[in-house]
Amino acid sequence: MSENDLPDLERLRAAIAACRICRDSPMSGDDDRLPHEPRPVAVISTTARILIAGQAPGLRVHDSGLPFNDASGDRLRQWLGVDRETFYDPGKFAIVPMGFCFPGYDAHGSDLPPRRECAPLWRQRAMDLMPQVELVLAIGHYAQRWHIGPDCPKSMTETVKDWRRYALRNRDPAILPLPHPSWRNTGWLKRNPWFEADVLPFLRERVVMLSA
């Protein structure tokens, strides 16, 4: 059965596309409304065995509607060892961030955290339609906390260092915590060479296995 024959999936996609809760009914009150028109970006798939769970779209992704269509995406694809065609194949990768819309910038020009309205409303509904997922790539601490749960350490670095605990556990889906591939984390990568030496080979091996 093709995805076009799955009404539940299509209804969820349509509902997410139409969502305006962060603009119209923000959790923190009217002063915290999303300051621009929402544009939810997510790739929900009933066939992909790998789920990429990031934070929230950046401005370039907001403008294009294509997830990880930026320098962070280039680095992530390098980590995965895949080209753009493979990355954007919904049969191979689902891409469902913690927040579906670009949250805007803070006073220092950095992306704000994912909107708090999004995950409680949509995330479990999306996960329920993707029981075939065998590996969640939890990018950044927001995704790691949601997918790992109460046992997730407070520090992103500590979580990623303990990656074997989550990626090799005997339950589905496995979770591989990753730092965000943003250029802002270049210094982190230099300070933590074990990530490229230990985590990336495991990641690429699993990608080959699960995206074949």
C-alpha positions in Angstrom: 0.0 0.0 0.0 1.4 3.4 -0.9 1.4 6.4 1.4 -1.3 8.0 -0.8 -3.6 5.2 0.3 -3.2 5.9 4.0 -5.9 8.4 5.1 -4.5 8.7 8.7 -1.2 9.8 7.4 -2.7 12.3 4.9 -5.0 13.7 7.6 -2.1 14.3 9.9 0.0 15.9 7.2 -2.9 18.2 6.4 -3.5 19.1 10.0 0.2 19.9 10.6 0.4 22.0 7.5 -2.7 24.0 8.7 -1.4 24.4 12.3 -1.2 28.0 13.5 -1.3 27.4 17.3 2.0 29.2 18.0 0.7 32.3 16.3 -2.9 32.2 17.4 -2.9 30.5 20.8 0.7 30.6 22.3 1.2 28.7 25.5 2.9 31.7 27.2 0.2 34.2 26.3 -0.3 36.9 23.6 3.1 38.4 24.1 4.8 35.2 22.9 3.1 34.9 19.6 5.2 33.6 16.7 6.1 36.9 15.0 5.7 35.6 11.4 3.5 33.4 9.4 4.0 29.7 10.5 5.3 27.3 7.9 5.4 23.8 9.4 8.2 21.6 7.9 8.2 17.8 8.5 8.6 14.6 6.6 6.4 11.9 8.1 7.0 8.5 6.5 5.4 5.1 7.1 8.3 3.3 5.4 11.5 5.0 6.5 13.4 3.0 9.1 15.5 6.1 10.2 13.9 9.1 11.9 15.9 12.4 12.0 14.6 14.3 15.1 16.0 17.8 15.1 15.2 21.0 16.9 13.3 23.4 14.6 13.7 24.8 11.1 16.0 27.7 10.5 15.2 30.7 8.4 16.5 29.2 5.1 14.4 26.1 5.7 11.4 28.3 6.5 11.9 30.1 3.2 12.3 26.9 1.1 10.0 24.5 3.0 12.8 21.8 2.7 14.2 20.4 5.9 18.0 20.8 6.5 18.3 22.8 3.3 21.2 24.8 4.7 24.8 24.4 5.8 23.7 22.4 8.8 22.1 20.0 6.4 25.3 19.7 4.4 27.2 18.7 7.5 24.5 16.3 8.6 24.6 14.6 5.2 28.4 14.3 5.5 28.0 12.7 8.9 25.4 10.2 7.4 27.5 9.5 4.3 24.6 10.2 2.0 23.9 12.6 -0.9 20.9 15.0 -1.1 18.8 12.6 -3.3 19.1 9.8 -0.7 18.6 12.2 2.2 15.3 13.5 0.8 13.9 10.1 -0.1 11.0 9.6 2.4 11.4 5.9 2.0 14.7 6.1 3.7 14.5 9.0 6.1 11.7 10.6 8.1 12.5 14.1 9.3 10.4 15.3 12.2 11.8 18.1 14.3 10.7 19.0 17.8 9.2 22.2 16.5 7.8 22.4 13.0 8.2 26.1 12.4 11.1 28.6 12.4 10.9 30.1 16.0 12.7 33.3 15.1 15.9 34.8 16.5 17.0 35.8 20.0 18.7 39.1 20.9 22.1 37.6 19.9 21.0 36.4 16.5 20.8 32.8 17.4 17.7 30.6 16.7 15.2 30.5 19.5 14.4 27.1 21.0 11.6 25.1 19.4 8.1 26.4 20.2 6.7 24.7 23.3 3.2 24.2 21.6 4.4 21.9 18.9 5.7 18.7 20.5 2.8 18.1 23.0 0.3 18.5 20.2 1.9 16.6 17.3 4.9 14.5 18.3 3.2 11.4 19.7 0.7 11.4 16.9 3.5 11.4 14.4 5.4 8.7 16.2 2.3 6.5 16.4 2.1 6.5 12.6 5.8 5.4 12.3 6.1 2.1 14.2 8.5 0.9 11.6 11.3 3.3 12.7 14.3 1.4 14.1 16.7 4.3 14.7 16.0 7.8 15.9 18.8 10.3 15.3 18.1 12.7 18.2 19.9 15.9 17.3 20.3 18.4 20.1 19.1 18.3 23.7 15.5 19.0 23.0 15.1 15.9 20.9 17.2 13.9 23.2 15.2 14.8 26.3 11.9 13.8 24.5 13.1 10.5 23.1 15.3 9.3 25.9 12.9 10.5 28.7 13.6 11.1 32.3 17.0 9.3 32.2 18.4 11.9 29.7 21.4 13.7 31.3 21.1 17.5 31.6 24.1 18.1 29.4 24.0 17.4 25.6 27.7 16.5 25.7 27.2 14.0 28.5 24.3 12.5 26.5 26.3 12.1 23.3 29.2 10.7 25.2 27.0 8.0 26.5 25.6 7.2 23.0 26.2 3.4 23.3 23.8 3.2 26.2 20.9 4.4 24.0 22.0 3.2 20.5 22.8 -0.4 21.6 20.0 -1.0 24.0 17.7 -4.0 23.4 14.6 -2.1 22.5 13.0 -0.3 19.5 13.6 2.3 18.3 17.2 2.7 19.2 18.3 6.3 19.8 21.6 7.8 18.7 22.1 11.2 20.3 24.0 13.7 18.1 25.1 17.3 18.5 23.5 19.8 16.2 25.4 20.0 12.9 25.3 23.8 13.0 28.5 25.7 12.2 28.2 27.1 15.8 29.2 23.6 17.0 32.5 23.5 15.1 34.4 24.3 18.3 32.6 21.5 20.1 33.6 19.1 17.4 37.2 20.1 17.7 37.1 19.7 21.5 35.5 16.3 21.3 37.4 14.4 18.6 35.9 11.1 19.9 32.7 12.0 18.2 34.1 11.7 14.7 36.4 8.8 15.6 33.7 6.7 17.4 30.2 7.9 16.7 30.3 8.7 13.0 31.6 5.2 11.9 28.7 3.6 13.8 26.2 6.1 12.4 27.3 5.5 8.8 27.2 1.7 9.3 23.6 1.9 10.6 22.6 4.2 7.8 23.8 1.8 5.2 22.0 -1.1 6.9 18.7 0.6 7.5 18.4 2.6 4.2 19.2 -0.2 1.8 
